[in-house]
Amino acid sequence: MRDYEIVYIFGPALEEEQVTERLDRFHGLLTGTNGGEITATDHWGRRQLAYEVEGQTSGYYVVEHFRAPGEALPEFERALKLDENVLRYLVVVNEGDLPTTPVPPRERREDESEDDSEG
Amino acid sequence: MRRAEDMRGRKVCPMCEGAVRNIDYKDEKTLGRFITERGKILPRRISGMCARHQRQVGTAIKRGRFLALIPYIAGHEA
């Protein structure tokens, strides 16, 4: 089981209801017997696209977090590709926070004066 | 530019300074600070980021581009 994050871009013609309907269908491929669970769903709604995708200038964005076994993904992604209303999608492994690097404290040089004039 | 910087020692990576732990590819406002008006990714000598953060930002920008949150090419509208 891994944590994933997915962003879907649906065609702009869809209403929220239709999007939810489709999401439910996709979820079926992850949950239930496949052992996954959806942990968060965030509808961004319609948004302007930065460039045209499949002739569309806007799209309906949805961001989701889910846990699922990797084996469930090929089937899930195939369903997404088959749906013409999904303009694009991106699945990434959610790795959480990355390690930080300690920042060395800003050291003041001795000859650094208040006026800070550099020649 | 660089010479003045060399004499003063390297500037600290802005991302490390803010202790940024997670660069989000969905946050197009933040990513926008690391691309030129043409949509190109800023090189490290301009962005001043450490190698690790530069790579993370680069990856995030490419993902953001794929998702049409930021343009691949910008600012050539006739």
Backbone of each chain as ProteinMPNN parsed JSONL, in Angstrom:
{"seq_chain_A": "MRDYEIVYIFGPALEEEQVTERLDRFHGLLTGTNGGEITATDHWGRRQLAYEVEGQTSGYYVVEHFRAPGEALPEFERALKLDENVLRYLVVVNEGDLPTTPVPPRERREDESEDDSEG", "coords_chain_A": {"N_chain_A": [[0.835, -1.207, 0.0], [0.55, 2.122, -0.89], [0.866, 5.69, -0.59], [-0.789, 7.881, -2.66], [-1.098, 10.691, -4.881], [-3.423, 12.267, -6.93], [-4.158, 14.202, -9.795], [-6.876, 15.185, -11.62], [-7.939, 16.289, -14.795], [-10.854, 17.226, -16.013], [-13.104, 17.555, -18.825], [-14.445, 20.825, -19.576], [-17.146, 20.921, -19.96], [-18.508, 19.322, -18.247], [-20.672, 19.001, -15.405], [-20.551, 19.445, -11.841], [-21.877, 17.304, -10.644], [-21.775, 15.292, -12.591], [-19.077, 14.902, -12.705], [-18.549, 13.932, -10.137], [-19.952, 11.559, -10.278], [-18.407, 10.16, -12.156], [-15.998, 10.01, -10.766], [-16.747, 8.359, -8.668], [-17.072, 6.004, -10.049], [-14.453, 5.511, -10.894], [-13.246, 5.236, -8.423], [-14.174, 2.813, -7.584], [-12.422, 1.056, -8.742], [-10.259, 1.157, -7.163], [-10.92, 0.953, -4.478], [-12.815, -1.22, -2.268], [-12.682, -4.607, -3.157], [-10.138, -4.3, -4.067], [-8.734, -3.141, -2.119], [-7.928, -0.509, -1.583], [-8.113, 2.935, -0.358], [-9.854, 6.044, -0.465], [-8.612, 9.044, 0.574], [-8.86, 11.791, 0.509], [-10.706, 14.267, -1.245], [-10.685, 16.909, -3.427], [-12.386, 19.335, -4.999], [-11.429, 21.519, -7.357], [-12.75, 22.76, -9.278], [-13.818, 24.559, -12.274], [-11.216, 25.85, -14.267], [-9.021, 28.084, -15.881], [-6.949, 26.899, -18.484], [-3.401, 26.755, -18.893], [-2.549, 26.45, -21.415], [-3.858, 25.231, -24.542], [-5.564, 22.159, -24.244], [-6.359, 19.346, -25.878], [-7.953, 20.919, -27.504], [-9.402, 22.426, -25.709], [-9.919, 25.269, -23.605], [-10.356, 25.561, -20.974], [-10.664, 23.655, -17.929], [-11.956, 21.122, -15.678], [-10.824, 20.772, -12.556], [-9.746, 18.243, -10.3], [-8.416, 17.206, -7.24], [-7.037, 14.473, -5.607], [-6.321, 12.363, -2.783], [-5.103, 9.151, -2.157], [-4.848, 5.816, -0.834], [-3.431, 2.887, -1.972], [-2.81, -0.434, -3.225], [-0.057, -0.938, -5.375], [-0.606, -2.64, -7.519], [-3.161, -2.185, -8.242], [-3.225, 0.006, -9.805], [-2.673, -0.051, -12.737], [-5.078, -0.969, -13.926], [-6.862, 0.949, -13.046], [-5.776, 3.291, -14.211], [-6.123, 2.657, -16.866], [-8.858, 2.818, -17.154], [-9.149, 5.561, -16.829], [-7.875, 6.532, -19.08], [-9.549, 5.628, -21.049], [-11.804, 7.122, -20.74], [-13.26, 9.723, -22.339], [-13.804, 12.17, -21.291], [-11.862, 12.79, -19.524], [-9.405, 14.925, -19.7], [-6.788, 14.972, -18.994], [-4.533, 13.464, -16.672], [-2.653, 13.058, -13.636], [-0.696, 10.987, -11.746], [0.999, 10.868, -8.753], [3.422, 9.611, -6.457], [2.865, 10.107, -3.105], [5.055, 11.565, -1.122], [5.21, 12.94, 1.159], [6.675, 15.227, 3.513], [9.868, 16.56, 2.698], [13.288, 15.959, 3.578], [14.907, 18.429, 5.579], [17.517, 20.822, 5.094], [19.868, 21.965, 7.318], [20.16, 25.429, 7.912], [22.923, 27.442, 7.693], [23.657, 29.864, 10.127], [23.237, 33.282, 9.355], [26.162, 34.822, 8.97], [27.722, 37.681, 10.191], [30.032, 39.651, 8.599], [33.07, 41.013, 9.831], [33.882, 43.479, 8.806], [31.575, 44.47, 7.879], [29.504, 47.073, 7.509], [26.903, 49.394, 8.594], [25.995, 50.888, 6.429], [26.475, 49.318, 4.224], [27.751, 49.467, 1.668], [28.797, 48.454, -1.475], [31.653, 48.316, -3.406]], "CA_chain_A": [[0.0, 0.0, 0.0], [1.293, 3.375, -0.944], [0.068, 6.917, -0.656], [-0.682, 8.54, -3.953], [-1.879, 11.897, -5.112], [-3.785, 12.322, -8.343], [-4.873, 15.388, -10.27], [-7.609, 14.917, -12.852], [-8.505, 17.44, -15.505], [-12.012, 16.82, -16.808], [-13.563, 18.558, -19.786], [-15.18, 21.9, -18.923], [-18.588, 20.798, -20.18], [-19.121, 18.527, -17.182], [-21.109, 19.633, -14.167], [-19.98, 18.803, -10.657], [-22.556, 16.031, -10.445], [-21.258, 14.303, -13.546], [-17.7, 14.621, -12.303], [-18.635, 13.068, -8.955], [-20.38, 10.261, -10.795], [-17.248, 9.495, -12.766], [-15.026, 9.714, -9.721], [-17.229, 7.179, -7.958], [-16.786, 4.835, -10.879], [-13.008, 5.265, -10.826], [-12.915, 4.79, -7.065], [-14.478, 1.391, -7.508], [-11.264, 0.279, -9.181], [-9.21, 1.256, -6.145], [-11.429, 0.517, -3.177], [-13.486, -2.52, -2.267], [-11.834, -5.798, -3.173], [-8.76, -3.934, -4.4], [-8.063, -2.829, -0.863], [-7.473, 0.867, -1.428], [-9.094, 3.861, 0.197], [-9.705, 7.435, -0.873], [-8.487, 9.777, 1.829], [-9.281, 13.185, 0.359], [-11.129, 14.704, -2.574], [-10.797, 18.358, -3.447], [-12.812, 19.857, -6.299], [-11.026, 22.903, -7.623], [-13.733, 23.314, -10.212], [-13.307, 24.997, -13.584], [-10.047, 26.717, -14.235], [-8.392, 28.368, -17.157], [-5.735, 26.129, -18.722], [-2.295, 27.613, -19.323], [-2.459, 26.274, -22.878], [-4.959, 24.372, -24.965], [-5.421, 20.716, -24.141], [-7.426, 18.74, -26.668], [-8.835, 21.953, -28.035], [-10.146, 23.101, -24.65], [-9.155, 26.329, -22.947], [-10.517, 25.429, -19.535], [-10.885, 22.281, -17.497], [-12.478, 20.962, -14.322], [-9.75, 20.11, -11.814], [-10.017, 17.557, -9.033], [-7.215, 16.655, -6.617], [-7.393, 13.44, -4.632], [-5.289, 11.561, -2.144], [-5.609, 7.813, -1.865], [-3.901, 4.74, -0.521], [-3.813, 1.71, -2.742], [-1.69, -1.269, -3.628], [0.397, -0.571, -6.714], [-1.149, -3.524, -8.546], [-4.484, -1.71, -8.644], [-3.121, 1.202, -10.643], [-2.8, -0.184, -14.195], [-6.495, -1.076, -14.269], [-7.418, 2.271, -12.75], [-5.321, 4.245, -15.218], [-6.714, 2.298, -18.152], [-10.205, 3.388, -17.145], [-9.028, 7.006, -17.023], [-7.506, 6.794, -20.47], [-10.686, 5.309, -21.905], [-12.845, 8.127, -20.586], [-12.934, 10.898, -23.153], [-13.989, 13.4, -20.524], [-10.649, 13.075, -18.767], [-8.457, 15.538, -20.63], [-5.442, 14.656, -18.553], [-4.453, 13.148, -15.251], [-1.281, 12.811, -13.2], [-0.612, 10.28, -10.471], [2.332, 10.887, -8.17], [3.54, 9.009, -5.138], [2.899, 11.168, -2.106], [6.165, 11.228, -0.233], [5.166, 13.781, 2.343], [7.698, 16.251, 3.61], [11.221, 16.185, 2.355], [14.211, 16.334, 4.653], [15.413, 19.8, 5.492], [18.944, 21.012, 5.316], [20.024, 23.054, 8.277], [20.694, 26.646, 7.312], [23.936, 28.067, 8.538], [23.213, 31.204, 10.526], [23.831, 34.382, 8.587], [27.261, 35.39, 9.752], [28.054, 39.066, 9.82], [31.47, 39.858, 8.497], [33.501, 42.078, 10.733], [33.959, 44.778, 8.148], [30.26, 44.813, 7.332], [28.979, 48.224, 8.245], [25.467, 49.6, 8.415], [25.621, 51.465, 5.134], [26.463, 48.189, 3.298], [28.077, 49.902, 0.314], [29.712, 47.556, -2.173], [32.365, 49.076, -4.426]], "C_chain_A": [[0.861, 1.244, 0.0], [0.33, 4.54, -0.956], [0.3, 7.57, -2.006], [-1.463, 9.834, -3.944], [-2.187, 11.92, -6.601], [-4.476, 13.645, -8.631], [-5.562, 14.983, -11.561], [-7.952, 16.252, -13.502], [-9.626, 16.9, -16.39], [-12.358, 17.92, -17.8], [-14.447, 19.576, -19.09], [-16.697, 21.771, -19.051], [-19.28, 20.081, -19.026], [-19.552, 19.385, -15.997], [-20.549, 18.83, -13.0], [-20.555, 17.406, -10.432], [-21.96, 14.932, -11.327], [-19.834, 13.905, -13.194], [-17.712, 13.643, -11.127], [-19.009, 11.643, -9.345], [-19.191, 9.468, -11.338], [-16.224, 9.102, -11.71], [-15.443, 8.45, -8.969], [-16.888, 5.91, -8.724], [-15.284, 4.481, -10.801], [-12.611, 4.709, -9.456], [-13.146, 3.299, -6.901], [-13.296, 0.514, -7.889], [-10.139, 0.292, -8.156], [-9.669, 0.664, -4.817], [-12.048, -0.879, -3.274], [-12.492, -3.66, -2.251], [-10.372, -5.455, -3.455], [-7.986, -3.399, -3.205], [-7.561, -1.414, -0.683], [-8.507, 1.707, -0.711], [-8.787, 5.282, -0.252], [-9.655, 8.253, 0.416], [-8.922, 11.238, 1.71], [-9.667, 13.483, -1.077], [-11.347, 16.206, -2.524], [-11.163, 18.814, -4.857], [-12.329, 21.295, -6.446], [-12.066, 23.582, -8.518], [-13.078, 23.766, -11.507], [-12.198, 26.008, -13.428], [-9.573, 26.931, -15.659], [-7.137, 27.506, -17.306], [-4.646, 27.067, -19.233], [-2.065, 27.521, -20.834], [-3.563, 25.306, -23.257], [-4.621, 22.896, -24.808], [-6.619, 20.115, -24.85], [-8.466, 19.769, -27.095], [-9.631, 22.716, -26.99], [-9.273, 24.177, -24.011], [-9.361, 26.322, -21.433], [-10.821, 23.975, -19.189], [-11.385, 22.261, -16.068], [-11.461, 20.138, -13.54], [-10.266, 19.442, -10.548], [-8.697, 16.987, -8.518], [-7.649, 15.636, -5.573], [-6.151, 12.805, -4.019], [-5.881, 10.186, -1.904], [-4.47, 6.87, -1.511], [-4.356, 3.533, -1.317], [-2.587, 0.861, -2.999], [-1.327, -0.939, -5.071], [-0.243, -1.387, -7.825], [-2.496, -3.017, -9.055], [-4.4, -0.587, -9.676], [-3.276, 0.983, -12.151], [-4.258, -0.211, -14.653], [-7.187, 0.291, -14.119], [-7.047, 3.275, -13.843], [-5.909, 3.938, -16.586], [-8.123, 2.904, -18.249], [-10.163, 4.895, -17.398], [-8.735, 7.34, -18.474], [-8.685, 6.568, -21.402], [-11.771, 6.372, -21.834], [-12.462, 9.409, -21.328], [-13.073, 12.201, -22.392], [-12.804, 13.729, -19.638], [-9.623, 13.621, -19.754], [-7.051, 15.075, -20.305], [-5.493, 14.257, -17.087], [-2.992, 12.911, -14.912], [-1.32, 12.145, -11.838], [0.824, 10.406, -9.971], [2.3, 10.211, -6.807], [3.687, 10.148, -4.141], [3.962, 10.838, -1.065], [6.19, 12.073, 1.029], [6.301, 14.791, 2.351], [9.079, 15.707, 3.306], [12.143, 16.611, 3.492], [14.692, 17.77, 4.476], [16.925, 19.793, 5.616], [19.064, 22.156, 6.299], [20.654, 24.259, 7.595], [21.751, 27.222, 8.236], [23.475, 29.472, 8.906], [23.95, 32.251, 9.719], [24.95, 35.027, 9.411], [27.576, 36.801, 9.253], [29.564, 39.186, 9.742], [31.861, 41.082, 9.323], [33.475, 43.448, 10.083], [32.625, 45.197, 7.524], [29.666, 45.948, 8.151], [27.516, 48.44, 7.895], [25.113, 50.064, 7.016], [25.729, 50.428, 4.004], [26.775, 48.585, 1.857], [29.118, 48.967, -0.294], [30.35, 48.34, -3.31], [32.228, 48.492, -5.806]], "O_chain_A": [[1.784, 1.384, 0.802], [-0.85, 4.402, -1.281], [1.436, 7.78, -2.431], [-2.358, 10.047, -3.125], [-1.324, 11.629, -7.43], [-5.267, 14.142, -7.829], [-4.916, 14.497, -12.489], [-8.224, 17.232, -12.808], [-9.38, 16.211, -17.38], [-11.954, 19.071, -17.634], [-15.129, 19.244, -18.121], [-17.444, 22.434, -18.332], [-20.491, 20.211, -18.845], [-18.89, 20.359, -15.637], [-20.128, 17.684, -13.16], [-19.843, 16.465, -10.085], [-21.685, 13.819, -10.881], [-19.429, 12.753, -13.354], [-16.981, 12.653, -11.122], [-18.468, 10.667, -8.825], [-18.998, 8.292, -11.028], [-15.658, 8.009, -11.749], [-14.618, 7.587, -8.671], [-16.48, 4.897, -8.155], [-14.91, 3.316, -10.663], [-11.756, 3.83, -9.349], [-12.42, 2.614, -6.181], [-13.174, -0.621, -7.427], [-9.18, -0.472, -8.266], [-8.918, -0.028, -4.13], [-11.827, -1.61, -4.24], [-11.571, -3.683, -1.435], [-9.473, -6.227, -3.121], [-6.769, -3.225, -3.254], [-6.837, -1.136, 0.273], [-9.633, 1.267, -0.48], [-7.628, 5.672, -0.401], [-10.555, 8.161, 1.251], [-9.309, 11.853, 2.704], [-9.028, 13.004, -2.014], [-12.096, 16.712, -1.688], [-10.366, 18.698, -5.788], [-12.784, 22.182, -5.725], [-12.228, 24.803, -8.508], [-11.939, 23.407, -11.803], [-12.241, 26.895, -12.576], [-9.712, 26.062, -16.52], [-6.348, 27.392, -16.368], [-4.93, 28.049, -19.919], [-1.463, 28.406, -21.441], [-4.138, 24.64, -22.396], [-3.541, 22.444, -25.188], [-7.763, 20.351, -24.46], [-9.673, 19.527, -27.054], [-10.451, 23.566, -27.338], [-8.058, 24.023, -23.889], [-8.634, 26.99, -20.697], [-11.185, 23.177, -20.052], [-11.26, 23.242, -15.336], [-11.259, 18.957, -13.821], [-11.1, 19.988, -9.826], [-7.949, 16.361, -9.27], [-8.526, 15.91, -4.754], [-5.092, 12.721, -4.64], [-7.035, 10.067, -1.491], [-3.307, 7.099, -1.843], [-5.541, 3.2, -1.328], [-1.462, 1.36, -2.994], [-2.208, -0.687, -5.892], [-0.41, -0.898, -8.943], [-2.925, -3.368, -10.154], [-5.388, -0.269, -10.34], [-3.961, 1.775, -12.799], [-4.626, 0.436, -15.633], [-7.982, 0.706, -14.962], [-7.9, 4.015, -14.334], [-6.164, 4.847, -17.376], [-8.518, 3.429, -19.29], [-11.023, 5.442, -18.088], [-9.271, 8.3, -19.029], [-8.809, 7.238, -22.427], [-12.569, 6.509, -22.76], [-11.484, 10.078, -20.994], [-12.523, 13.224, -22.8], [-12.737, 14.814, -19.061], [-9.046, 12.873, -20.543], [-6.235, 14.819, -21.19], [-6.392, 14.666, -16.353], [-2.186, 12.6, -15.789], [-1.904, 12.673, -10.892], [1.763, 10.082, -10.698], [1.29, 10.235, -6.103], [4.523, 11.037, -4.308], [3.785, 9.945, -0.236], [7.085, 11.937, 1.864], [6.82, 15.16, 1.297], [9.408, 14.561, 3.612], [11.818, 17.51, 4.269], [14.858, 18.252, 3.356], [17.52, 18.871, 6.173], [18.432, 23.199, 6.13], [21.576, 24.116, 6.793], [21.499, 27.459, 9.418], [22.951, 30.19, 8.055], [25.141, 32.116, 9.438], [24.698, 35.689, 10.418], [27.679, 37.053, 8.052], [30.28, 38.866, 10.69], [31.096, 42.033, 9.483], [33.104, 44.444, 10.704], [32.559, 46.149, 6.747], [29.368, 45.793, 9.335], [26.96, 47.77, 7.026], [24.072, 49.694, 6.473], [25.144, 50.623, 2.939], [26.134, 48.095, 0.927], [30.174, 48.721, 0.29], [29.642, 48.967, -4.099], [32.779, 49.034, -6.764]]}, "seq_chain_B": "MRRAEDMRGRKVCPMCEGAVRNIDYKDEKTLGRFITERGKILPRRISGMCARHQRQVGTAIKRGRFLALIPYIAGHEA", "coords_chain_B": {"N_chain_B": [[28.021, 41.04, -10.747], [27.931, 38.29, -9.859], [30.511, 38.436, -8.907], [30.557, 40.252, -6.836], [29.015, 38.828, -5.167], [30.56, 36.574, -4.702], [32.604, 37.636, -3.211], [31.317, 38.211, -0.938], [30.602, 35.815, -0.064], [28.601, 32.897, -0.762], [25.144, 33.44, -1.437], [22.41, 32.459, 0.644], [20.338, 29.693, -0.006], [17.056, 30.485, -0.927], [14.921, 28.783, -0.455], [15.823, 26.96, 1.455], [16.192, 28.684, 3.479], [13.618, 29.417, 4.169], [12.96, 27.065, 5.214], [11.646, 25.182, 3.617], [9.813, 22.317, 3.105], [8.43, 20.916, 1.327], [7.851, 21.113, -1.913], [5.283, 22.193, -3.779], [3.779, 21.057, -6.667], [1.375, 21.954, -7.474], [1.065, 24.515, -6.809], [0.902, 27.164, -8.384], [1.516, 29.834, -8.108], [3.755, 30.16, -6.425], [5.6, 28.657, -7.918], [5.741, 30.216, -10.114], [7.515, 32.18, -9.482], [9.912, 31.164, -10.103], [10.235, 30.973, -12.782], [10.964, 32.4, -15.986], [9.581, 35.258, -17.769], [9.112, 34.172, -20.154], [8.571, 31.649, -19.579], [10.558, 29.888, -19.043], [12.637, 27.784, -16.956], [14.279, 29.173, -14.202], [17.812, 29.421, -13.97], [20.192, 28.109, -11.58], [22.085, 30.021, -10.932], [20.731, 32.349, -11.057], [18.4, 31.916, -9.551], [19.471, 31.223, -7.14], [19.235, 28.988, -5.602], [19.915, 26.027, -3.607], [21.412, 22.95, -4.735], [19.731, 20.763, -4.285], [17.164, 21.857, -3.785], [16.815, 23.229, -6.164], [16.549, 21.149, -7.984], [14.202, 19.981, -7.038], [12.382, 22.048, -7.422], [12.571, 22.271, -10.169], [11.491, 19.81, -11.019], [8.906, 20.108, -10.0], [7.99, 22.258, -11.511], [7.917, 21.149, -14.051], [5.946, 19.249, -13.715], [3.812, 20.897, -13.123], [3.572, 22.196, -15.546], [2.757, 20.117, -17.208], [0.227, 19.701, -16.208], [-1.056, 21.894, -17.089], [-1.043, 24.146, -15.488], [0.92, 25.974, -15.407], [2.507, 27.663, -18.16], [4.184, 26.052, -20.944], [5.438, 27.541, -22.828], [5.582, 30.995, -22.815], [4.186, 34.293, -23.277], [4.29, 35.024, -26.051], [2.221, 35.941, -27.442], [0.69, 37.229, -30.242]], "CA_chain_B": [[26.923, 40.456, -9.944], [28.473, 37.112, -9.206], [31.753, 38.727, -8.209], [30.219, 40.872, -5.559], [28.477, 37.751, -4.34], [31.676, 35.726, -4.304], [33.376, 38.288, -2.168], [30.528, 38.198, 0.281], [30.191, 34.439, 0.239], [27.369, 32.548, -1.483], [23.894, 33.743, -0.745], [21.77, 31.243, 1.113], [19.185, 29.26, -0.788], [15.821, 31.039, -0.357], [14.044, 27.699, -0.026], [16.358, 26.428, 2.707], [15.998, 29.701, 4.487], [12.238, 29.306, 4.629], [12.809, 25.678, 5.667], [10.579, 24.589, 2.808], [9.984, 20.87, 3.129], [7.615, 20.258, 0.335], [7.547, 22.026, -2.993], [4.055, 21.674, -4.356], [3.655, 21.319, -8.103], [0.043, 22.503, -7.733], [1.069, 25.896, -6.334], [1.499, 27.854, -9.535], [1.987, 31.173, -7.726], [5.133, 30.011, -5.955], [6.436, 28.196, -9.015], [5.879, 31.339, -11.037], [8.677, 33.0, -9.103], [11.135, 30.524, -10.574], [10.274, 30.894, -14.235], [11.067, 33.691, -16.656], [8.304, 35.614, -18.384], [8.995, 33.276, -21.299], [8.169, 30.337, -19.096], [11.718, 29.021, -18.823], [13.037, 27.589, -15.565], [15.442, 29.984, -13.86], [18.98, 28.634, -13.584], [20.586, 28.293, -10.177], [22.861, 31.245, -10.698], [19.769, 33.432, -10.86], [17.467, 31.616, -8.461], [20.254, 31.175, -5.915], [18.857, 27.845, -4.77], [20.861, 24.941, -3.467], [21.199, 21.946, -5.779], [18.591, 19.91, -3.973], [15.925, 22.59, -4.005], [16.7, 23.531, -7.591], [16.012, 19.942, -8.635], [12.805, 19.8, -6.636], [11.584, 23.068, -8.093], [12.539, 21.905, -11.587], [10.509, 18.728, -11.163], [7.576, 20.65, -9.733], [7.612, 23.095, -12.648], [7.582, 20.27, -15.178], [4.636, 18.661, -13.427], [2.844, 21.981, -13.257], [3.386, 22.427, -16.972], [1.963, 19.011, -17.745], [-1.152, 19.874, -15.761], [-1.548, 23.159, -17.651], [-1.139, 25.177, -14.457], [1.845, 26.989, -15.898], [2.739, 27.41, -19.579], [5.484, 25.587, -21.422], [5.977, 28.714, -23.515], [4.699, 32.112, -22.475], [4.491, 35.648, -23.702], [4.558, 35.321, -27.461], [0.934, 36.246, -28.077], [0.878, 38.279, -31.243]], "C_chain_B": [[27.453, 39.295, -9.129], [29.705, 37.484, -8.377], [31.494, 39.355, -6.854], [29.742, 39.796, -4.594], [29.602, 36.864, -3.807], [32.449, 36.332, -3.143], [32.637, 38.242, -0.833], [30.2, 36.78, 0.739], [28.865, 34.18, -0.429], [26.14, 32.973, -0.692], [23.202, 32.426, -0.39], [20.533, 30.959, 0.26], [17.887, 29.775, -0.167], [14.876, 29.958, 0.174], [14.515, 27.107, 1.304], [16.062, 27.413, 3.831], [14.58, 29.651, 5.057], [11.937, 27.917, 5.148], [11.655, 24.991, 4.928], [10.82, 23.089, 2.694], [9.302, 20.191, 1.966], [7.225, 21.242, -0.749], [6.381, 21.458, -3.782], [3.92, 22.067, -5.815], [2.301, 21.939, -8.452], [-0.038, 23.988, -7.37], [1.709, 26.795, -7.394], [2.009, 29.255, -9.198], [3.453, 31.128, -7.294], [6.056, 29.613, -7.106], [6.712, 29.328, -9.995], [7.075, 32.225, -10.715], [9.977, 32.41, -9.638], [11.14, 30.282, -12.073], [10.365, 32.296, -14.82], [9.712, 34.038, -17.255], [8.062, 34.804, -19.65], [8.539, 31.874, -20.885], [9.333, 29.395, -18.867], [12.03, 28.915, -17.329], [14.29, 28.422, -15.289], [16.62, 29.096, -13.48], [19.385, 28.966, -12.145], [21.329, 29.593, -9.948], [21.946, 32.451, -10.526], [18.903, 33.16, -9.627], [18.18, 31.534, -7.119], [19.928, 29.991, -5.028], [19.986, 26.825, -4.676], [20.484, 23.869, -4.488], [19.938, 21.137, -5.532], [17.272, 20.62, -4.258], [15.729, 22.935, -5.476], [16.104, 22.336, -8.331], [14.546, 19.768, -8.3], [11.904, 20.806, -7.337], [11.464, 22.733, -9.581], [11.501, 20.834, -11.853], [9.097, 19.264, -11.004], [7.087, 21.488, -10.913], [7.182, 22.225, -13.821], [6.234, 19.596, -14.959], [3.541, 19.698, -13.607], [2.554, 22.301, -14.715], [2.492, 21.358, -17.569], [0.487, 19.199, -17.408], [-1.745, 21.218, -16.198], [-1.799, 24.222, -16.577], [-0.203, 26.328, -14.804], [2.181, 26.651, -17.346], [4.105, 26.79, -19.849], [6.205, 26.773, -22.07], [5.023, 29.855, -23.225], [5.101, 33.374, -23.218], [4.877, 35.839, -25.149], [3.251, 35.544, -28.21], [1.12, 37.414, -29.021], [-0.007, 39.499, -30.947]], "O_chain_B": [[27.431, 39.303, -7.899], [29.929, 36.937, -7.297], [32.138, 39.022, -5.859], [30.014, 39.834, -3.394], [29.606, 36.459, -2.644], [32.883, 35.637, -2.224], [33.241, 38.235, 0.24], [29.599, 36.576, 1.794], [28.082, 35.104, -0.647], [26.096, 32.881, 0.535], [23.398, 31.41, -1.057], [19.797, 31.865, -0.132], [17.639, 29.525, 1.013], [14.128, 30.185, 1.125], [13.702, 26.793, 2.173], [15.734, 27.037, 4.957], [14.369, 29.818, 6.258], [10.794, 27.612, 5.486], [10.816, 24.319, 5.528], [11.879, 22.645, 2.251], [9.571, 19.029, 1.661], [6.373, 22.105, -0.538], [6.476, 20.384, -4.375], [3.941, 23.249, -6.161], [2.093, 22.394, -9.576], [-1.061, 24.637, -7.587], [2.889, 27.139, -7.313], [2.842, 29.803, -9.92], [4.274, 31.935, -7.73], [7.15, 30.157, -7.255], [7.771, 29.39, -10.62], [7.583, 32.935, -11.583], [11.016, 33.07, -9.629], [11.937, 29.495, -12.583], [9.896, 33.262, -14.217], [8.798, 33.213, -17.252], [6.942, 34.755, -20.158], [8.178, 31.042, -21.717], [9.13, 28.228, -18.533], [11.734, 29.819, -16.547], [15.25, 28.378, -16.059], [16.449, 28.122, -12.748], [18.964, 29.976, -11.582], [21.213, 30.199, -8.883], [22.333, 33.453, -9.925], [18.698, 34.031, -8.782], [17.565, 31.749, -6.075], [20.287, 29.97, -3.851], [20.875, 26.762, -5.525], [19.381, 23.877, -5.034], [19.173, 20.861, -6.456], [16.376, 20.059, -4.889], [14.603, 22.932, -5.974], [15.252, 22.503, -9.203], [13.737, 19.445, -9.169], [10.809, 20.471, -7.788], [10.399, 22.89, -10.179], [10.72, 20.937, -12.799], [8.201, 18.921, -11.775], [5.911, 21.436, -11.271], [6.202, 22.528, -14.502], [5.471, 19.396, -15.904], [2.482, 19.415, -14.168], [1.425, 22.637, -15.074], [1.581, 21.656, -18.342], [-0.39, 18.894, -18.216], [-2.809, 21.62, -15.725], [-2.659, 25.088, -16.738], [-0.493, 27.493, -14.533], [2.146, 25.482, -17.729], [5.053, 26.978, -19.087], [7.405, 26.974, -21.886], [3.809, 29.714, -23.368], [6.219, 33.493, -23.719], [5.693, 36.705, -25.466], [3.169, 35.367, -29.426], [1.645, 38.461, -28.64], [0.025, 40.48, -31.691]]}, "name": "protein", "num_of_chains": 2, "seq": "MRDYEIVYIFGPALEEEQVTERLDRFHGLLTGTNGGEITATDHWGRRQLAYEVEGQTSGYYVVEHFRAPGEALPEFERALKLDENVLRYLVVVNEGDLPTTPVPPRERREDESEDDSEGMRRAEDMRGRKVCPMCEGAVRNIDYKDEKTLGRFITERGKILPRRISGMCARHQRQVGTAIKRGRFLALIPYIAGHEA"}
